[in-house]
Amino acid sequence: MANPLPEEQEIYERIKKENIIIHPLVWELINHHIRNELHMINLIIGSTALDGEVLSEENARKVLKHSKAIQEFFDELWKVTEKEQGNI
């Protein structure tokens, strides 16, 4: 990971210890939206790099569009699941 949380390992341990699970419907949404957007970003960047080219402005805008879609997805998911955000 690019920038893990300082206490990330402790968070994972707490998740395991407290048996915190994510509902399968939430996983379905995450898998669909995040994987699709990341797949598109990988296609854009990968094809540019494999062709030995510099990322064009058009492709940079496409990457930013897909990155923004990920952020918007998480914002929406946050809104519909925010009941206990303060209890982390």
C-alpha positions as CSV (number, residue, x, y, z in Angstrom):
1,M,0.0,0.0,0.0
2,A,1.2,3.5,-0.8
3,N,0.5,5.1,2.5
4,P,-0.7,2.7,5.3
5,L,-2.2,4.1,8.5
6,P,0.3,4.1,11.4
7,E,-2.1,1.9,13.3
8,E,-3.2,-0.2,10.4
9,Q,-2.0,-3.5,11.7
10,E,-3.8,-2.9,15.0
11,I,-7.0,-2.2,13.0
12,Y,-6.7,-5.5,11.2
13,E,-6.2,-7.3,14.5
14,R,-9.2,-5.6,16.0
15,I,-11.3,-6.6,12.9
16,K,-10.2,-10.2,13.4
17,K,-10.6,-10.3,17.2
18,E,-14.1,-8.7,17.1
19,N,-15.1,-10.7,14.1
20,I,-16.2,-7.5,12.2
21,I,-17.7,-8.5,8.9
22,I,-18.9,-6.6,5.8
23,H,-22.2,-7.6,4.4
24,P,-22.1,-9.5,1.1
25,L,-24.1,-6.8,-0.6
26,V,-21.5,-4.2,0.3
27,W,-18.8,-6.4,-1.0
28,E,-20.8,-6.8,-4.2
29,L,-20.9,-3.1,-4.7
30,I,-17.2,-2.6,-3.9
31,N,-16.1,-5.4,-6.2
32,H,-18.2,-4.2,-9.0
33,H,-17.4,-0.5,-8.9
34,I,-13.9,-0.4,-7.6
35,R,-12.6,-3.3,-9.7
36,N,-14.2,-1.8,-12.9
37,E,-12.7,1.6,-12.4
38,L,-9.3,0.2,-11.5
39,H,-9.4,-2.1,-14.5
40,M,-10.0,0.9,-16.8
41,I,-7.2,2.9,-15.2
42,N,-4.9,-0.1,-15.6
43,L,-5.9,-0.4,-19.3
44,I,-5.2,3.3,-19.9
45,I,-1.9,3.4,-18.1
46,G,-0.8,0.0,-19.2
47,S,-1.4,0.5,-22.9
48,T,0.4,3.8,-22.7
49,A,3.4,2.4,-20.9
50,L,3.6,-0.8,-23.0
51,D,3.5,1.4,-26.2
52,G,6.5,3.4,-24.8
53,E,4.4,6.6,-25.0
54,V,3.9,9.5,-22.6
55,L,0.4,9.7,-21.1
56,S,-1.6,12.0,-23.3
57,E,-3.8,14.8,-21.9
58,E,-6.9,12.8,-23.1
59,N,-5.8,9.7,-21.3
60,A,-4.8,11.6,-18.1
61,R,-8.4,13.0,-18.1
62,K,-9.8,9.5,-18.4
63,V,-7.7,8.3,-15.5
64,L,-8.9,11.3,-13.4
65,K,-12.5,10.5,-14.4
66,H,-12.1,6.9,-13.2
67,S,-10.3,8.0,-10.0
68,K,-13.1,10.5,-9.3
69,A,-15.7,7.7,-9.9
70,I,-14.0,5.7,-7.1
71,Q,-14.2,8.6,-4.8
72,E,-17.8,9.3,-5.6
73,F,-18.6,5.6,-5.0
74,F,-17.0,5.7,-1.6
75,D,-18.8,9.0,-0.8
76,E,-22.1,7.4,-1.6
77,L,-21.3,4.2,0.3
78,W,-20.3,6.4,3.3
79,K,-23.6,8.3,3.2
80,V,-25.7,5.1,3.3
81,T,-23.6,3.4,6.0
82,E,-22.7,6.3,8.3
83,K,-24.7,5.2,11.3
84,E,-21.7,4.3,13.4
85,Q,-18.8,6.2,11.9
86,G,-17.8,7.8,15.2
87,N,-17.3,4.4,16.9
88,I,-14.1,3.5,15.1
